[in-house]
Amino acid sequence: MSITITDILSLLRKIIDICIVWVIFYFILKNIRNNIKLSLIFKGVVFVIVLSLIGNWLNFTTVSVLLDYIIQWGPIAIIVIFQPEIRTILEQLGRSQLLGRHKILTVDEREHLVYEIVNAVDYMRKEKIGALMVIERDISLSKYIEKAKKIYANVSSDLLISIFFKGNPFCDGGVVIQGDRISCAGAVFPTSNSPKLSRRLGTRHRAALGLSEQTDAICLVVSEETGRVSIALKGEMLYNLTLDDVRMMLIDELRPKQEVDIDDEIDEEEIYEEVK
């Protein structure tokens, strides 16, 4: 049986159709993983569907009828109740970048970036200088950069320290780092209302956690009161980190996944010594 051009085109259309569906699922699952509010909505939907299937299988009439109503009217209720979160998610999809700027840095450039940030953190924690440094990854932070003071300078410990030095007009805001450059200072980020966050922590910590809940950025905070260092990542706050913790965490989080797969057998201690 001969294969015609029509058959080939039909096969290509099916392949492209399947690929588009998988790409859509990939971006949905990626944003669910990076957004704590979206993950909660997703878990709730999955729970209702599973419970409905179990109810139908066991012939729980009341439960099945109730869940059928929830499934029927649930999407409308979700849109109404979670309108702000859905708008935020759509904005994130619009700001998502296929290739984050940190991924195009060479190994030497990433190590230099980490070296300068850690040096600045070391000085600021000793002098108890409050700071909020945000490193952009796949989700663009241009929304916050536009409203802040543009800098576009190479990352250096001296520049970071001078920005957050007491008396500087931009010391109360955050710094956004794109790739190996400081894009802006004095940026204002959304604050978190998470009950997990201690009331004793200030605006910097709440802003760091709030941004990490909505983006995949690495948010590094130095406390002005205690000098302790924290990192907010993926909706979680890691407190009281040592310099070694910060150094290794930045190295791991800034490495592209492809490079991590290739270099799995490389001794992490060798990387640590190079950066140190």
C-alpha positions in Angstrom: 0.0 0.0 0.0 1.5 3.3 -1.1 1.8 6.3 1.2 0.5 9.5 -0.3 1.3 13.1 0.6 -2.2 13.4 2.1 -1.4 10.6 4.5 1.9 12.3 5.5 0.3 15.6 6.1 -2.5 14.0 8.1 0.2 12.3 10.3 2.1 15.5 10.7 -1.1 17.3 11.8 -1.8 14.6 14.5 1.8 14.9 15.7 1.6 18.7 15.9 -1.8 18.4 17.6 -0.4 16.1 20.3 2.7 18.2 20.8 0.7 21.4 21.4 -1.4 19.6 24.0 1.7 18.4 25.8 3.2 21.8 25.7 0.0 23.3 27.3 0.1 20.6 30.0 3.8 21.2 30.6 3.3 25.0 31.2 0.2 24.3 33.4 2.1 21.8 35.6 5.1 24.1 35.7 3.1 27.0 36.9 1.2 24.8 39.4 4.6 23.8 40.9 5.8 27.4 41.1 2.7 29.0 42.4 1.4 27.9 45.9 -2.1 29.3 45.3 -2.5 27.6 42.0 -1.3 24.3 43.6 -4.0 24.6 46.3 -6.7 25.1 43.7 -5.4 22.1 41.7 -5.3 19.9 44.7 -8.9 20.9 45.6 -10.1 20.1 42.1 -8.3 16.7 42.0 -9.8 15.9 45.5 -13.4 16.6 44.3 -13.0 14.5 41.1 -11.5 11.5 43.0 -14.2 11.7 45.7 -16.8 11.8 42.9 -15.4 8.7 41.2 -15.3 6.9 44.5 -18.9 7.9 45.3 -20.1 6.6 41.9 -18.2 3.4 42.3 -19.6 2.7 45.8 -23.1 4.0 44.9 -23.1 6.8 47.5 -26.2 8.5 46.1 -26.1 11.6 48.3 -22.4 12.2 47.9 -22.5 11.6 44.1 -25.4 14.1 43.6 -23.7 16.7 45.8 -20.4 16.3 44.0 -22.1 16.4 40.6 -23.5 19.8 41.5 -20.0 20.9 42.7 -18.4 19.7 39.4 -21.1 21.4 37.3 -21.0 24.8 39.0 -17.5 24.6 40.5 -15.7 26.2 37.5 -17.9 29.3 37.8 -17.4 29.5 41.6 -13.6 29.1 41.2 -13.5 32.0 38.6 -15.5 34.2 40.9 -13.8 33.4 44.2 -10.2 33.1 42.9 -10.4 35.9 40.3 -7.3 37.8 41.7 -5.2 34.6 41.7 -6.3 33.6 38.2 -5.4 37.0 36.9 -2.0 36.7 38.6 -1.4 33.3 37.0 -2.3 34.6 33.5 0.1 37.5 34.1 2.8 35.0 35.0 2.2 33.1 31.8 2.6 36.3 29.9 5.8 37.1 31.7 7.3 33.6 31.5 10.6 33.4 29.5 11.6 30.4 27.4 15.2 31.0 28.5 16.0 32.7 31.8 19.0 35.0 31.7 20.7 33.0 34.4 20.8 30.0 32.0 23.0 31.8 29.5 25.7 32.6 32.0 28.9 30.6 31.8 30.2 28.7 34.8 32.7 31.4 35.5 30.1 34.1 35.3 27.7 32.3 37.7 30.6 31.7 40.2 31.5 35.3 40.0 27.9 36.3 40.6 27.6 34.1 43.6 31.0 35.3 44.9 29.9 39.0 44.8 26.5 38.4 46.4 28.0 36.3 49.2 30.6 38.9 49.9 27.9 41.6 50.1 25.8 39.4 52.4 28.8 38.7 54.7 29.5 42.4 55.1 25.8 43.4 55.6 25.1 40.7 58.1 28.0 41.7 60.2 27.0 45.4 60.1 23.3 44.6 60.4 22.4 46.3 57.2 18.9 45.3 56.0 18.8 44.1 52.4 16.4 42.3 49.9 18.1 40.9 46.8 16.0 39.1 44.2 17.5 37.0 41.4 15.2 36.5 38.4 14.9 33.1 36.8 12.4 31.9 34.3 9.5 34.2 35.3 10.2 37.8 34.2 10.2 40.5 36.9 9.9 43.4 34.4 6.6 44.3 36.1 8.5 45.4 39.2 11.6 46.7 37.4 9.5 49.2 35.5 8.3 50.9 38.7 11.8 51.0 40.3 15.0 53.0 39.9 16.8 51.6 36.8 20.5 50.8 37.3 21.7 48.2 34.8 25.2 47.7 36.3 27.4 44.7 36.8 26.8 42.9 40.1 29.5 43.8 42.6 29.5 43.5 46.4 30.5 47.2 46.8 27.5 48.3 44.7 25.1 46.1 46.6 26.4 47.3 49.9 26.1 51.0 48.8 22.5 50.5 47.7 21.4 49.1 51.0 23.6 51.3 53.2 21.5 53.2 55.7 20.6 56.7 54.4 20.4 55.6 50.8 17.0 56.5 49.3 16.6 53.0 47.9 17.7 51.0 50.9 14.1 50.1 51.9 13.3 48.6 48.5 14.6 45.5 46.8 17.3 44.9 44.2 16.5 42.8 41.1 19.3 40.9 39.5 18.9 39.7 35.9 21.7 37.4 34.8 24.9 39.0 36.1 23.6 42.6 36.2 21.6 44.6 38.7 18.6 45.9 36.8 17.0 48.1 39.4 16.9 49.2 43.1 14.1 50.3 45.3 11.7 47.7 43.9 8.4 47.1 45.7 7.1 43.5 45.8 3.8 42.0 47.0 3.8 41.0 50.7 2.7 37.5 51.9 -0.2 36.9 54.2 1.0 33.4 55.0 0.3 32.3 58.6 3.6 30.4 58.6 5.5 33.7 58.7 6.4 34.9 62.2 4.8 38.3 63.2 8.3 39.3 64.4 9.6 39.4 60.8 9.4 42.7 58.9 8.3 43.9 55.5 11.4 42.6 53.7 10.7 39.0 54.8 7.0 39.3 53.9 7.9 40.8 50.5 10.5 38.1 49.8 8.0 35.3 50.6 5.2 37.1 48.7 7.3 37.3 45.6 8.4 33.7 45.9 4.8 32.6 46.1 4.1 34.2 42.8 7.3 33.7 40.9 10.3 31.3 40.8 12.7 34.1 41.8 15.4 33.5 44.5 14.7 36.1 47.2 17.6 36.7 49.7 17.0 38.7 52.8 19.4 40.2 55.4 17.7 41.2 58.7 18.4 44.7 59.9 17.6 43.8 63.5 19.6 40.5 63.8 21.8 40.3 60.8 20.5 36.8 60.1 20.2 35.7 56.5 17.1 34.1 55.0 16.1 32.9 51.5 12.6 32.6 50.2 12.1 30.1 47.4 9.0 28.5 45.9 6.7 29.8 48.7 9.0 28.6 51.5 11.2 30.7 53.8 14.5 29.3 55.0 15.8 31.1 58.1 19.1 31.7 59.7 21.3 30.4 56.9 25.1 30.4 57.1 27.3 31.8 54.3 28.1 28.3 53.2 24.3 27.5 53.0 23.7 30.6 50.9 26.7 29.9 48.6 25.7 26.3 47.9 22.1 27.1 47.5 22.7 29.9 45.0 25.1 27.6 43.0 22.5 24.8 42.9 19.5 27.0 42.0 21.3 29.0 39.3 22.6 26.0 37.5 20.5 25.0 34.4 18.8 21.7 34.6 20.7 20.3 31.6 24.0 21.2 33.1 23.0 19.5 36.4 22.1 16.3 34.5 25.5 16.3 32.7 27.6 17.2 35.7 25.9 14.9 38.3 29.2 13.1 38.9 31.1 16.3 39.6 32.1 16.7 43.3 30.2 19.6 44.8 33.1 20.2 47.2 35.2 21.2 44.1 32.6 23.8 43.1 32.5 25.1 46.6 36.2 25.6 46.8 36.3 27.4 43.4 33.6 29.9 44.5 35.1 30.3 47.9 
